[in-house]
Amino acid sequence: MKTSMENRKIEVSGKFIKIARLGEEWYVDVTNPQIFMDYIRTNRIKADILTFWQRLPDVTPRHNYKMEWDSIAVLPVKNFNYWFTKTISGKERNLIRKAQKKGVVIKLTRYDDQFVKGITEIFNETPIRQGKPFWHYGLDYNTVKSEFSQNIHREQLIGAYYDEELIGFIMLANAGKYAMMTQILSKIAHRDKAVNNALIAKAVEICSENNIPYLVYAKWVYGTLGDFKKNNGFEKIDLPRYYVPLTIWGSIVLKLNLHHGIIPLLPDTLVSTLIKLRNKWYSRKLL
């Protein structure tokens, strides 16, 4: 559900616990949350909890609502040479050189029919990525063209090409205080070419050239993807995230710490086992 408000949108997610948030929270600062609470109530938007955060680099809590730390992956950008020679290891530098030696060409590109066809092919290469169903799998050309054009006014497109075939890409959004990779994806068939490493190198180069102090790679995670982020110089930065009850049910949920569901309350060993079983089940069902 999306509701316009001064050219902004409020999104509501959840079935049993409805949580509202600013649709473009990565790009807009919430300086007065009371405005959003009043808007939700005045327009009778069905939500139990409002959540919002402070954007990078504002890491000092400024509100008295229930707060938790929300971790994102951030690469502080001094300049490209510093990142290449000081931040990443020799192994990562060699992977970037490997992409070049294999014939991968990294360049800025346009959101045209050829690019849309290319990313549609990448989306539909496999139904499973990182052990889970890939949410863009099965999208057709027209759907991709429509959905991914919505933020194109703030994005630069970085393409990875091999023999003129698009084999990977980054959508690099300007969030004012930082740049954000809203999409980074490459073809599994070309994983031997270190495509994602080369794409990130180009993103760092663009940030350096435009004096953008931070490059953001979504949320901080662990596992294989987390290691990849860390190896490329990304750091864990915690931002204050707030939760405000809008209904009696919302108050109860927050007091019981159930606003994230029951998974965070389970032992880590059990969660790890369940994830492995889930991934195995998805692999058998979808591959």
Secondary structure by P-SEA (a helix, b strand, c coil): cccccccbbbbbbbccbbbbccccccccccccaaaaaaaaaaacccccbbbbbbcccccccccccbbbbbbbbbbbcccccccccccccaaaaaaaaaaaaabbbbbbbcccaaaaaaaaaaaaccccccccccccccccaaaaaaaaacccccbbbbbbbcccccccccccccccccccccbbbbbccccccaaaaaaaaaaaaaaaaacccccccccccccaaaaaaaaabbbbbbbbbbbbbccaaaaaaaaacccccccccccaaaaaaaaaaaaaaaaaccc
